[in-house]
Amino acid sequence: MKVSVVTGGTTHSAEVPDGANLVVLTGVRKFPHPHLKFKCGMGKCGTCASRVLEGGEHLPAPSAKEAERLGPRIAEGWRLMCQLWPQHDITISQE
């Protein structure tokens, strides 16, 4: 699957395994984007909150942790990357 991270007006893309958790991959340096911000990896801190620009239609409904942490931002396309294991191409931004 292709993951794209938009930061500072630039798009950085890489292929990652389907079903991979981007926070886990970034933490073990398998996801080549130092642009992805993360911290706890458990849905508590919200540091990995990202707005899904493309591919959101393929994601499951937000988890209870996402609803608690993100509130009304969910309606604007924000999700917690630590709570997702995408199966399809996705483009995100943390700006």
N, CA, C and O atoms as a GROMACS GRO file, in nm:
protein
  380
    1MET      N    1   0.085  -0.116   0.000
    1MET     CA    2   0.000   0.000   0.000
    1MET      C    3   0.089   0.122   0.000
    1MET      O    4   0.200   0.119   0.054
    2LYS      N    5   0.043   0.229  -0.059
    2LYS     CA    6   0.119   0.353  -0.065
    2LYS      C    7   0.069   0.448   0.043
    2LYS      O    8  -0.051   0.474   0.055
    3VAL      N    9   0.162   0.501   0.122
    3VAL     CA   10   0.130   0.599   0.224
    3VAL      C   11   0.198   0.729   0.186
    3VAL      O   12   0.318   0.732   0.156
    4SER      N   13   0.121   0.837   0.187
    4SER     CA   14   0.175   0.969   0.158
    4SER      C   15   0.149   1.060   0.277
    4SER      O   16   0.039   1.063   0.332
    5VAL      N   17   0.254   1.134   0.316
    5VAL     CA   18   0.244   1.231   0.424
    5VAL      C   19   0.271   1.368   0.365
    5VAL      O   20   0.377   1.391   0.307
    6VAL      N   21   0.175   1.458   0.380
    6VAL     CA   22   0.190   1.594   0.330
    6VAL      C   23   0.238   1.681   0.446
    6VAL      O   24   0.173   1.688   0.551
    7THR      N   25   0.351   1.747   0.426
    7THR     CA   26   0.406   1.836   0.528
    7THR      C   27   0.477   1.952   0.461
    7THR      O   28   0.556   1.933   0.368
    8GLY      N   29   0.448   2.072   0.507
    8GLY     CA   30   0.512   2.190   0.450
    8GLY      C   31   0.489   2.207   0.302
    8GLY      O   32   0.574   2.261   0.232
    9GLY      N   33   0.374   2.160   0.252
    9GLY     CA   34   0.344   2.171   0.111
    9GLY      C   35   0.411   2.066   0.023
    9GLY      O   36   0.394   2.068  -0.099
   10THR      N   37   0.486   1.975   0.084
   10THR     CA   38   0.554   1.869   0.010
   10THR      C   39   0.492   1.734   0.047
   10THR      O   40   0.459   1.711   0.163
   11THR      N   41   0.477   1.648  -0.051
   11THR     CA   42   0.423   1.513  -0.027
   11THR      C   43   0.538   1.413  -0.029
   11THR      O   44   0.616   1.407  -0.124
   12HIS      N   45   0.547   1.333   0.078
   12HIS     CA   46   0.647   1.227   0.090
   12HIS      C   47   0.571   1.095   0.084
   12HIS      O   48   0.478   1.075   0.162
   13SER      N   49   0.609   1.005  -0.005
   13SER     CA   50   0.537   0.878  -0.023
   13SER      C   51   0.630   0.759  -0.009
   13SER      O   52   0.749   0.767  -0.038
   14ALA      N   53   0.572   0.648   0.036
   14ALA     CA   54   0.647   0.523   0.048
   14ALA      C   55   0.550   0.407   0.042
   14ALA      O   56   0.432   0.421   0.074
   15GLU      N   57   0.600   0.292   0.002
   15GLU     CA   58   0.522   0.168   0.005
   15GLU      C   59   0.543   0.103   0.141
   15GLU      O   60   0.656   0.093   0.189
   16VAL      N   61   0.434   0.060   0.203
   16VAL     CA   62   0.441  -0.012   0.330
   16VAL      C   63   0.348  -0.134   0.320
   16VAL      O   64   0.258  -0.135   0.235
   17PRO      N   65   0.368  -0.235   0.403
   17PRO     CA   66   0.281  -0.352   0.397
   17PRO      C   67   0.136  -0.317   0.430
   17PRO      O   68   0.110  -0.235   0.518
   18ASP      N   69   0.041  -0.380   0.360
   18ASP     CA   70  -0.100  -0.363   0.393
   18ASP      C   71  -0.122  -0.400   0.539
   18ASP      O   72  -0.064  -0.497   0.588
   19GLY      N   73  -0.205  -0.325   0.607
   19GLY     CA   74  -0.238  -0.355   0.745
   19GLY      C   75  -0.133  -0.312   0.845
   19GLY      O   76  -0.142  -0.347   0.963
   20ALA      N   77  -0.034  -0.237   0.801
   20ALA     CA   78   0.072  -0.192   0.891
   20ALA      C   79   0.024  -0.071   0.971
   20ALA      O   80  -0.050   0.013   0.920
   21ASN      N   81   0.065  -0.063   1.094
   21ASN     CA   82   0.038   0.053   1.178
   21ASN      C   83   0.152   0.151   1.157
   21ASN      O   84   0.268   0.118   1.183
   22LEU      N   85   0.121   0.271   1.110
   22LEU     CA   86   0.225   0.367   1.074
   22LEU      C   87   0.308   0.413   1.193
   22LEU      O   88   0.427   0.437   1.179
   23VAL      N   89   0.247   0.425   1.310
   23VAL     CA   90   0.321   0.465   1.429
   23VAL      C   91   0.422   0.357   1.467
   23VAL      O   92   0.536   0.388   1.502
   24VAL      N   93   0.380   0.231   1.461
   24VAL     CA   94   0.472   0.122   1.493
   24VAL      C   95   0.587   0.121   1.392
   24VAL      O   96   0.703   0.110   1.431
   25LEU      N   97   0.555   0.131   1.263
   25LEU     CA   98   0.660   0.131   1.161
   25LEU      C   99   0.756   0.248   1.178
   25LEU      O  100   0.877   0.231   1.162
   26THR      N  101   0.704   0.365   1.210
   26THR     CA  102   0.790   0.481   1.231
   26THR      C  103   0.880   0.459   1.352
   26THR      O  104   0.998   0.493   1.350
   27GLY      N  105   0.823   0.402   1.458
   27GLY     CA  106   0.898   0.378   1.580
   27GLY      C  107   1.014   0.282   1.562
   27GLY      O  108   1.118   0.296   1.628
   28VAL      N  109   0.997   0.184   1.474
   28VAL     CA  110   1.106   0.087   1.451
   28VAL      C  111   1.182   0.121   1.322
   28VAL      O  112   1.258   0.040   1.269
   29ARG      N  113   1.160   0.241   1.274
   29ARG     CA  114   1.232   0.297   1.159
   29ARG      C  115   1.213   0.216   1.030
   29ARG      O  116   1.304   0.206   0.947
   30LYS      N  117   1.094   0.158   1.014
   30LYS     CA  118   1.063   0.087   0.890
   30LYS      C  119   0.980   0.175   0.797
   30LYS      O  120   0.963   0.143   0.679
   31PHE      N  121   0.928   0.284   0.849
   31PHE     CA  122   0.850   0.378   0.769
   31PHE      C  123   0.939   0.501   0.751
   31PHE      O  124   0.970   0.569   0.848
   32PRO      N  125   0.979   0.531   0.628
   32PRO     CA  126   1.084   0.630   0.605
   32PRO      C  127   1.040   0.777   0.612
   32PRO      O  128   1.092   0.860   0.538
   33HIS      N  129   0.948   0.808   0.698
   33HIS     CA  130   0.902   0.947   0.707
   33HIS      C  131   0.922   1.001   0.846
   33HIS      O  132   0.837   0.979   0.933
   34PRO      N  133   1.031   1.071   0.871
   34PRO     CA  134   1.050   1.131   1.002
   34PRO      C  135   0.949   1.242   1.027
   34PRO      O  136   0.946   1.302   1.134
   35HIS      N  137   0.865   1.269   0.926
   35HIS     CA  138   0.766   1.375   0.936
   35HIS      C  139   0.646   1.333   1.020
   35HIS      O  140   0.571   1.420   1.066
   36LEU      N  141   0.626   1.204   1.041
   36LEU     CA  142   0.511   1.158   1.118
   36LEU      C  143   0.537   1.177   1.267
   36LEU      O  144   0.631   1.119   1.322
   37LYS      N  145   0.455   1.260   1.330
   37LYS     CA  146   0.470   1.286   1.474
   37LYS      C  147   0.395   1.179   1.552
   37LYS      O  148   0.283   1.143   1.517
   38PHE      N  149   0.457   1.128   1.658
   38PHE     CA  150   0.392   1.030   1.743
   38PHE      C  151   0.457   1.032   1.879
   38PHE      O  152   0.565   1.089   1.896
   39LYS      N  153   0.391   0.970   1.978
   39LYS     CA  154   0.448   0.966   2.111
   39LYS      C  155   0.412   0.835   2.181
   39LYS      O  156   0.492   0.742   2.182
   40CYS      N  157   0.291   0.825   2.238
   40CYS     CA  158   0.259   0.710   2.323
   40CYS      C  159   0.223   0.584   2.246
   40CYS      O  160   0.255   0.473   2.290
   41GLY      N  161   0.158   0.597   2.131
   41GLY     CA  162   0.117   0.482   2.051
   41GLY      C  163  -0.003   0.408   2.105
   41GLY      O  164  -0.033   0.298   2.058
   42MET      N  165  -0.072   0.466   2.204
   42MET     CA  166  -0.186   0.397   2.266
   42MET      C  167  -0.317   0.475   2.258
   42MET      O  168  -0.415   0.437   2.323
   43GLY      N  169  -0.321   0.582   2.182
   43GLY     CA  170  -0.443   0.660   2.169
   43GLY      C  171  -0.471   0.753   2.284
   43GLY      O  172  -0.583   0.804   2.298
   44LYS      N  173  -0.372   0.777   2.368
   44LYS     CA  174  -0.392   0.862   2.485
   44LYS      C  175  -0.346   1.006   2.464
   44LYS      O  176  -0.412   1.100   2.512
   45CYS      N  177  -0.234   1.026   2.394
   45CYS     CA  178  -0.174   1.160   2.388
   45CYS      C  179  -0.226   1.244   2.271
   45CYS      O  180  -0.232   1.366   2.282
   46GLY      N  181  -0.264   1.182   2.161
   46GLY     CA  182  -0.313   1.254   2.044
   46GLY      C  183  -0.205   1.313   1.956
   46GLY      O  184  -0.236   1.384   1.860
   47THR      N  185  -0.078   1.287   1.985
   47THR     CA  186   0.032   1.343   1.907
   47THR      C  187   0.027   1.298   1.761
   47THR      O  188   0.066   1.373   1.672
   48CYS      N  189  -0.019   1.177   1.736
   48CYS     CA  190  -0.022   1.124   1.599
   48CYS      C  191  -0.149   1.161   1.522
   48CYS      O  192  -0.173   1.108   1.414
   49ALA      N  193  -0.229   1.252   1.577
   49ALA     CA  194  -0.352   1.294   1.508
   49ALA      C  195  -0.316   1.346   1.370
   49ALA      O  196  -0.228   1.431   1.354
   50SER      N  197  -0.386   1.296   1.270
   50SER     CA  198  -0.361   1.332   1.131
   50SER      C  199  -0.492   1.349   1.058
   50SER      O  200  -0.589   1.278   1.085
   51ARG      N  201  -0.495   1.444   0.966
   51ARG     CA  202  -0.614   1.461   0.883
   51ARG      C  203  -0.597   1.373   0.761
   51ARG      O  204  -0.498   1.384   0.689
   52VAL      N  205  -0.693   1.287   0.737
   52VAL     CA  206  -0.688   1.197   0.622
   52VAL      C  207  -0.738   1.274   0.500
   52VAL      O  208  -0.854   1.316   0.494
   53LEU      N  209  -0.649   1.293   0.404
   53LEU     CA  210  -0.682   1.368   0.283
   53LEU      C  211  -0.738   1.279   0.173
   53LEU      O  212  -0.825   1.321   0.097
   54GLU      N  213  -0.688   1.157   0.166
   54GLU     CA  214  -0.736   1.059   0.067
   54GLU      C  215  -0.732   0.921   0.129
   54GLU      O  216  -0.642   0.888   0.206
   55GLY      N  217  -0.831   0.839   0.096
   55GLY     CA  218  -0.835   0.701   0.143
   55GLY      C  219  -0.916   0.678   0.268
   55GLY      O  220  -0.926   0.565   0.315
   56GLY      N  221  -0.974   0.783   0.324
   56GLY     CA  222  -1.052   0.769   0.446
   56GLY      C  223  -1.174   0.679   0.433
   56GLY      O  224  -1.220   0.621   0.531
   57GLU      N  225  -1.225   0.667   0.311
   57GLU     CA  226  -1.344   0.583   0.290
   57GLU      C  227  -1.315   0.436   0.315
   57GLU      O  228  -1.408   0.358   0.333
   58HIS      N  229  -1.190   0.397   0.316
   58HIS     CA  230  -1.153   0.258   0.339
   58HIS      C  231  -1.121   0.227   0.486
   58HIS      O  232  -1.095   0.112   0.520
   59LEU      N  233  -1.123   0.328   0.570
   59LEU     CA  234  -1.088   0.308   0.711
   59LEU      C  235  -1.211   0.267   0.792
   59LEU      O  236  -1.323   0.303   0.757
   60PRO      N  237  -1.190   0.192   0.901
   60PRO     CA  238  -1.302   0.157   0.988
   60PRO      C  239  -1.352   0.281   1.062
   60PRO      O  240  -1.288   0.386   1.062
   61ALA      N  241  -1.466   0.268   1.124
   61ALA     CA  242  -1.522   0.377   1.205
   61ALA      C  243  -1.423   0.412   1.316
   61ALA      O  244  -1.348   0.326   1.362
   62PRO      N  245  -1.422   0.538   1.358
   62PRO     CA  246  -1.331   0.578   1.466
   62PRO      C  247  -1.354   0.497   1.594
   62PRO      O  248  -1.467   0.463   1.629
   63SER      N  249  -1.244   0.468   1.662
   63SER     CA  250  -1.252   0.394   1.788
   63SER      C  251  -1.299   0.487   1.900
   63SER      O  252  -1.305   0.609   1.882
   64ALA      N  253  -1.331   0.430   2.016
   64ALA     CA  254  -1.370   0.510   2.132
   64ALA      C  255  -1.256   0.602   2.174
   64ALA      O  256  -1.281   0.716   2.215
   65LYS      N  257  -1.132   0.555   2.163
   65LYS     CA  258  -1.018   0.639   2.198
   65LYS      C  259  -1.009   0.759   2.104
   65LYS      O  260  -0.979   0.870   2.148
   66GLU      N  261  -1.034   0.735   1.975
   66GLU     CA  262  -1.030   0.846   1.880
   66GLU      C  263  -1.142   0.946   1.910
   66GLU      O  264  -1.119   1.067   1.908
   67ALA      N  265  -1.260   0.895   1.936
   67ALA     CA  266  -1.373   0.984   1.966
   67ALA      C  267  -1.344   1.069   2.089
   67ALA      O  268  -1.377   1.188   2.092
   68GLU      N  269  -1.285   1.010   2.191
   68GLU     CA  270  -1.253   1.082   2.313
   68GLU      C  271  -1.145   1.187   2.289
   68GLU      O  272  -1.156   1.300   2.336
   69ARG      N  273  -1.041   1.150   2.217
   69ARG     CA  274  -0.926   1.240   2.197
   69ARG      C  275  -0.954   1.347   2.092
   69ARG      O  276  -0.912   1.462   2.109
   70LEU      N  277  -1.025   1.312   1.984
   70LEU     CA  278  -1.042   1.404   1.871
   70LEU      C  279  -1.173   1.480   1.871
   70LEU      O  280  -1.181   1.589   1.816
   71GLY      N  281  -1.276   1.425   1.932
   71GLY     CA  282  -1.406   1.492   1.939
   71GLY      C  283  -1.457   1.533   1.801
   71GLY      O  284  -1.461   1.451   1.709
   72PRO      N  285  -1.498   1.661   1.788
   72PRO     CA  286  -1.558   1.705   1.661
   72PRO      C  287  -1.462   1.708   1.542
   72PRO      O  288  -1.505   1.719   1.428
   73ARG      N  289  -1.331   1.698   1.568
   73ARG     CA  290  -1.236   1.697   1.456
   73ARG      C  291  -1.252   1.573   1.369
   73ARG      O  292  -1.210   1.572   1.253
   74ILE      N  293  -1.313   1.467   1.423
   74ILE     CA  294  -1.336   1.346   1.343
   74ILE      C  295  -1.417   1.380   1.219
   74ILE      O  296  -1.390   1.328   1.110
   75ALA      N  297  -1.516   1.467   1.234
   75ALA     CA  298  -1.600   1.506   1.120
   75ALA      C  299  -1.520   1.579   1.013
   75ALA      O  300  -1.563   1.585   0.898
   76GLU      N  301  -1.403   1.634   1.049
   76GLU     CA  302  -1.317   1.704   0.954
   76GLU      C  303  -1.213   1.609   0.894
   76GLU      O  304  -1.127   1.653   0.817
   77GLY      N  305  -1.220   1.480   0.928
   77GLY     CA  306  -1.129   1.381   0.870
   77GLY      C  307  -1.007   1.348   0.954
   77GLY      O  308  -0.917   1.279   0.907
   78TRP      N  309  -1.003   1.395   1.079
   78TRP     CA  310  -0.889   1.366   1.166
   78TRP      C  311  -0.901   1.227   1.227
   78TRP      O  312  -1.010   1.184   1.265
   79ARG      N  313  -0.787   1.157   1.235
   79ARG     CA  314  -0.781   1.024   1.295
   79ARG      C  315  -0.650   1.011   1.372
   79ARG      O  316  -0.556   1.087   1.350
   80LEU      N  317  -0.644   0.914   1.463
   80LEU     CA  318  -0.521   0.882   1.535
   80LEU      C  319  -0.451   0.770   1.460
   80LEU      O  320  -0.505   0.660   1.449
   81MET      N  321  -0.333   0.796   1.408
   81MET     CA  322  -0.261   0.696   1.330
   81MET      C  323  -0.225   0.573   1.412
   81MET      O  324  -0.213   0.464   1.356
   82CYS      N  325  -0.207   0.587   1.542
   82CYS     CA  326  -0.174   0.471   1.624
   82CYS      C  327  -0.290   0.374   1.638
   82CYS      O  328  -0.270   0.259   1.678
   83GLN      N  329  -0.410   0.418   1.604
   83GLN     CA  330  -0.528   0.334   1.616
   83GLN      C  331  -0.572   0.272   1.484
   83GLN      O  332  -0.676   0.207   1.477
   84LEU      N  333  -0.492   0.291   1.379
   84LEU     CA  334  -0.532   0.245   1.246
   84LEU      C  335  -0.431   0.147   1.186
   84LEU      O  336  -0.310   0.159   1.207
   85TRP      N  337  -0.482   0.052   1.111
   85TRP     CA  338  -0.403  -0.044   1.034
   85TRP      C  339  -0.457  -0.042   0.891
   85TRP      O  340  -0.528  -0.135   0.851
   86PRO      N  341  -0.425   0.062   0.814
   86PRO     CA  342  -0.483   0.078   0.680
   86PRO      C  343  -0.454  -0.041   0.588
   86PRO      O  344  -0.348  -0.104   0.594
   87GLN      N  345  -0.551  -0.069   0.503
   87GLN     CA  346  -0.540  -0.176   0.404
   87GLN      C  347  -0.529  -0.121   0.262
   87GLN      O  348  -0.504  -0.195   0.167
   88HIS      N  349  -0.548   0.010   0.247
   88HIS     CA  350  -0.549   0.073   0.116
   88HIS      C  351  -0.462   0.198   0.119
   88HIS      O  352  -0.425   0.246   0.226
   89ASP      N  353  -0.429   0.249   0.002
   89ASP     CA  354  -0.350   0.372  -0.008
   89ASP      C  355  -0.415   0.482   0.076
   89ASP      O  356  -0.537   0.491   0.085
   90ILE      N  357  -0.330   0.565   0.138
   90ILE     CA  358  -0.380   0.671   0.224
   90ILE      C  359  -0.286   0.791   0.214
   90ILE      O  360  -0.164   0.776   0.204
   91THR      N  361  -0.345   0.909   0.218
   91THR     CA  362  -0.269   1.034   0.222
   91THR      C  363  -0.313   1.110   0.346
   91THR      O  364  -0.433   1.130   0.368
   92ILE      N  365  -0.216   1.152   0.426
   92ILE     CA  366  -0.246   1.220   0.552
   92ILE      C  367  -0.164   1.348   0.566
   92ILE      O  368  -0.064   1.367   0.498
   93SER      N  369  -0.210   1.434   0.656
   93SER     CA  370  -0.137   1.555   0.691
   93SER      C  371  -0.153   1.577   0.841
   93SER      O  372  -0.260   1.552   0.896
   94GLN      N  373  -0.048   1.623   0.907
   94GLN     CA  374  -0.057   1.656   1.048
   94GLN      C  375  -0.053   1.808   1.068
   94GLN      O  376  -0.041   1.854   1.182
   95GLU      N  377  -0.062   1.884   0.963
   95GLU     CA  378  -0.057   2.030   0.972
   95GLU      C  379  -0.192   2.088   1.008
   95GLU      O  380  -0.206   2.210   1.020
   0.00000   0.00000   0.00000
